[in-house]
Every structure is written in C-alpha cells, then in structure tokens.
Amino acid sequence: MIDNETTVRALLDTAADLLSGDVLVVAADGTIQRVISQGKDGPFDSGESLAGLDLEDVLSLSFSVPDSLFGTDDKQLPNVFNAIHSTDEEPLPCVLMPPYGDAQEVACRSRSVDDTGCVLLAVTASNSSESLNPSSTLLRSISSIVPVGVVCVEATGSISVVNERAEEILDTTAEELIGSSYVQDGWELTDGDGNQIPLSDNPIKQTLETGKPLSELGYWLEGPNGDRRWLSVQTQPIFDGENIQRVVIGLNDTTGLKRRDRHLRQLVENGDFGGIGGWELDVETDRVTGIGTLGLYRNEPSSEYKPTLSEALEYYHPNDRDDVLEAVLSCQETGETMEVEARRETAAGQTRWVRLRAESVGDNSTDRIRGTIRDITVVKEREQRLRVMNRVLRHNIRNRVTTIQGNAGLLESQLSELPVVESLPEISVQRDSDTQIADPEELEVLIESLEPVEDIDIESLHHRALTIKNSARDLHSVAEKVRQYHKIVQRDIDDSVTNIGSVIENISEKFDDTHPNATIQVKNVTNQPVVGDPTAVQHVLNEVIENALKHNDQSNPIVRIRTKLDQSGLAIRVLDNGPGMPDAEQEIVNHGRETPISHSSGVGLWSAKWIVRRLGGNISTALRNPHGTIVEVVLPQPGSTEEV
C-alpha cells in the first residue's frame, strides 16, 4: 500500500489534470492501490465500491491477470492492461467486466506519476465520451446544423452521435440508437438489385478496417417497421494519430430520386417519352452526337457513343431510312431547314414515331447540321385511332344502315302487296270448330280472301327480318366495343398489377356460357402478375378469343390458352383450330395498319393492339400448320423494366 504523504499528494495533483471520472491508482505490478471517485461520469458507484465489488476486494485485483476485472467481450475490445502501458493522449475504449452485473463499455486513459512507479488510470463511461474528447462535442454541434443525416460510430462499433435529420431518415430516435452497435437485427441493407449486403461489405466496417473514406454509395435500407428507403451513403474516418477513433457517416434519403431515375430508365428503354432531344451531325467527321439521337434509345451514354450517319440510320425503320437520309443530304447541300417523320426502334425493341427537324450551321452553312428529335408516337397513334374510327363510322356503320334500310324496304314492299278484303258479304264465316262450312258462297269468299296470302314468301320475310336483326346487333356491338375501349384508356391502366391466372379463369367461364359448342382449354397457365389494369387485360384477351371463335368454321371450335415466361415478360398464347385469321386482321395485329381495300370489320383487334402497346407489351399472330391461328400477347411483369 502507498503510505507516503508526498506520494499521495503527487498522485492527487496528477489526478486533477485528468478529466472527470473515476481514477484508479495502479502500482507497477498491476495491482489496484486506491480508487479516487469523482462521482460524476465514472462507472463506479463510489470510492467504497467498484462495479459491485467491495473496496478490499478491488484492492486485491491485479491488471496483470487478464480479464480479472476489465477485459474483452464479443466485440473484441482491448484489455485495460494495455491501457495502463499506453502513451496515447486519447482515451482507449475498453470493457468493464465485473463478476456481478452486466459488462459496460468504458474509456480509459493512463498517465504515469513521476518518481512513484505508479500509474493513474482514468475510467469514464462511454456515454460521457465527449468529456474525454472535446472533438465529440464539436461533432455534435456540427451535425445539428447540417442538412444531411449524420451518424457517428466509435472504433468500438457503438453509435455515439445521431442528429435530428438522421432520426427522420431512419424513422427512429437517437435514444434508441446511441450506445448500440451499428450491426443490429431488424435492419437490412441491400443493393439496387435487392441482394443483401454482407457484413464484410458494410461501408462502416470497411472504413473502420481500412481507414479509407467511401462516397457515392447507394443502398436500400429496410428498418424494423418495414419502411424501405434508398440512401446515399458517405463515410469519413476520424483518426487519433495513426488509429481510427471513429467514423462519421453521412446519410441522404434519395428514395424519390431513385424512383424517378427508375421511371426515367423505363421511359428510355421503352421509348415512351414526350420530350425533345438535340442532335448534331459533324459533316467533316460524319459523326452524330446528342442525347436525342441515340442516348434515349441505347444503353451507351450519348456522350460516349458517336455513330456515323450510316450507323445512326440503322436504328430507323427500313422503310424510312431513305427518307431520313434524303432529308439530311438535302439540308447539307441546300442549307434549307429539314423536317421528316420516321419510325425507329428503342432498346426494348419497340417502334416509336419521331419527328426530325434540323438546319445547317457553321461558317460555310454546311459544316454541321444541328437539330431536334421529338417523340410523336402519341400523335401518330391518335391519328391512327381517328382513321380507324372514321372508317368504322363511314364504312361499317354505313353498310349496316344500308343493309337495314334495304331489307326493311323489301319487307315493306312485300307486305304492302298483300290485298286487304275491305268488306265481306253479309254471311257468317265464323263457325264452331265442329261445324263445317257447307254453303258454296261462303267457301268461295274464304278462298278469294286467302289467295294473296299463298303468294307470300314466308322464308324470304324471315330472312329479311333476321338480316335487320343481325345488322342492328352488329351496330350495337361496334358501339359497345368503342365505349368499352374509351372507358378503359381513360384510366391509368399501366399503374396496376393483375394476376393473369384469375383473368384467364374468368374469361374461360364467360365463353363457356356464350359459346356452348366451343371448347376452351386452359393448360399450363401460371398465376403470375403482369403490368396492367385487370379490365384492360381482360378486354385484350376477350377480343383475341372472340375473334378466334368468330372466324372458326368447325362444328366444335377449340381454343387453347397457354402462358410462358420469357425475357420480355409473360407470354399468353391463344391457339385455335379454325381456318386462319384473315390477312387484313393479321396486318392489324402484326403491323398496326390496314388499307382502304383490305381492312378489319370492326375495332376489336385494334383496341387490343392499342391497349397492349400502352401497357408496354407486344401482340403478334401467325398461322398454324395445317390450319388455325396462334396469337401471342406478351405483357411486362412488375419490375421487369426496373433495375429494373
């Protein structure tokens, strides 16, 4: 025991220089000689007890025996024995491990006392680490005013600082996080593809181990409450000499930006955009640059991909390439403004209509051709719908009305030729069923009255009436299809998700009732989700199946429905045993066009084509061997166009 008064005074004077906390006087051999309790930030209750131990028990302990009082736990914090011999000015994180009670994290700093052979060990609880290091107070002050989320993780792995913005981003409180490990159950970190980030790749762990800052990182973070946020993460280590003292993590909630970026990529890949892009042709180098030319259609950044004019033309429809080239060359030669409309393919393989407009610029007016490109697909589709609707009104409805008028006129003419006996002789022609007409005069009158009726062609009258009825029904069907289509497209049909199995089941039951002679076979149909409003998807399949039954000349029409997953999405295939889809309707399905001479009889397949295209899918048809038709509708699945 230390009894020399001078020595004790020297010890106390030295202890006064240490920060508030508990101070242990440790002899050179590692035994605890005395406890000086400051009663503020120390882990000990008083000088008479040390972490649940009586003072006399404490004084018998020795730091030369590892883990006797201070030691390591699963976080592998250093033994306090190392702190006794440390010359670092900054506190060393340790773990107090009493035989009674829970272990607690502490910070220790030692200072040797001259001419005594003793060491003073200042022990401070981790939750008051700012009193040991004034930089923590500064860090808290800075983090309280910055607009991003700030979390500070000590070298021990425990969280020491959480600012208000971080609380909002993480949807929790600082009290729940401070003092806990940065690795916790209930928090899941995943990359953009949804793959869980292993602990070895955790940015905090990487910075703690390597001492290197990390920036421009993005992760999905899902908390215990199930909320999922896309975080932009940066890490910055803070050193104490050569050792990492703590890591500061900057968090920014960019979920909105992530979703907008995903939507933009979908627009780029699907070509479904309504903006204007710019492009430029350098006549001397024959290179095309600009986001509007290829950047909106290819995966390569437009600043890096600079195709030749011939290479750029390859992305246009074969039937439109000559028109585009002629317009460009004419602009180059004459200097006059060019404007041309053409079709081109997107990265997703879809065809879009664009309008190219440009003019010559430069000293010689032909050095460069600079212009804009605009997606006019919506305009073109609207024009197409107007043409189809106009044709339906002008041709189909006019023909049906003409048919109704003609048959009604013939029916009226035939009925008007029927003579009407205005008066009969004053005889009684009514008899009981058991009474025979015996008077010759009465018989002659009846025969003369019935002679005109014998000349009436009852079968012809029935045919005329049936024709009128069918024509009226066709008119009603066309009007109903147009009404259904407009009702569907007025909604955001591409913002919903539909389970295809349920839709096919409902359709199968419907046609079983309306076409009892037909057989609807549903096989290998998966209940996968597809993009699209249920009503819209059902309308498409209704039209395809109804068309297959309408053209089927078999006594027992058969329609088979199958589904298959492929890279483009979910393919729904409708096969029939009929004579084959007419050429005019194949043109509608495969190419979205018709001619004045060859066109469809209605709007059903057109509406199916328009809806599928709006959903980002594709519809095609082919004839089967030896007979029949197969129609394939491919609809995208949720997320298939994300990192999708």
Protein Blocks (a to p, Z undefined) as FASTA:
>chain_A
ZZbfklmmmmmmmmmmpccdddddddfkopafbdcdehlmpcbfblmbgghiafklmmmp
cfklghklgccdfkopacfklmmmpcbfbdcddddddfedcdddddddddddehklpacd
ddddfklmmmmmmklmmmmmmmmmpcbdcddddfkopafbdcfklmmmnopafklmgopa
fbdghiacddfkopacdfklpmklmmmmnopacehiacddddfkopacddddddddddeh
jacfbdcdddddfklmmmmmmmmmmmmmnopacbdcdddddfklopaedjklmmmmcmbd
fklmccdfklmmmmpcfklmmmmmmmmmmmmmnopacddddddddfkopacdddddddde
djkopmpccdddddfklmmmmmmmmmmmmmmmmmmmmmmmmmmmmmmmmmmmmmmmpccd
fbdcdddfbdcfkbccfblklmmmmmmmmmmmmmpcfklmmmmmmmmmmmmmmmmmmmmm
mmmmmmmmmpcfklcccdfklmmmmmmmmmmmmmmmbccddehiacbdceddfklmmmmm
mmmmmmmmmmpcbfbdcddddddddfklccdddddfbebpafklmmmmmnopacfklccf
blmlmmmmmmmmmnopacddddddfbdcddddddddehklmmZZ
